[in-house]
Amino acid sequence: ACDNVLSCSEKVKLNFNVDKDEKAPRILKFKAEGGPKTYELSAKVREPHSGLQKVEFWEETQGKKLATRNVSGNGPKTVEYTYDPDTPKTPYKFYVKVFDKAGNVSTSDTLKRPSDS
């Protein structure tokens, strides 16, 4: 037996159980309102495991990331972005991506504005 681990020449075996967060964060609600000159985008998100990291707002037609908002905690949290296009070219197709601290990602459905209805 070894009384002092720091000066012990015997091998010491340590076992650790690590739970990895493999669950993607949740997008509880995504809204895109307004237009044609200003659009208000908002996403309500939560991540009860490793915690939230960031939310990205995207426009699909242009393949363009509009903004990134850093978030922390587990949520639910509402994150907002106002999009003011330089030259309005409707329709727009907006979506969000939410990332957690473990590297998991969720992507919302796409919202078309103005809508076809």
Stockholm file with secondary structure:
# STOCKHOLM 1.0

chainA/1-117         ACDNVLSCSEKVKLNFNVDKDEKAPRILKFKAEGGPKTYELSAKVREPHSGLQKVEFWEETQGKKLATRNVSGNGPKTVEYTYDPDTPKTPYKFYVKVFDKAGNVSTSDTLKRPSDS
#=GR chainA/1-117 SS CCSCGGGCCSCCCCCCCCCCCCCCCEEEEEEEEECSSCEEEEEEEECSSSCEEEEEEEETTTTEEEEEEECCSSCCEEEEEEECCSSCCSCEEEEEEEEETTSCEEECCCEEESCCC
#=GC SS_cons         CCSCGGGCCSCCCCCCCCCCCCCCCEEEEEEEEECSSCEEEEEEEECSSSCEEEEEEEETTTTEEEEEEECCSSCCEEEEEEECCSSCCSCEEEEEEEEETTSCEEECCCEEESCCC
//
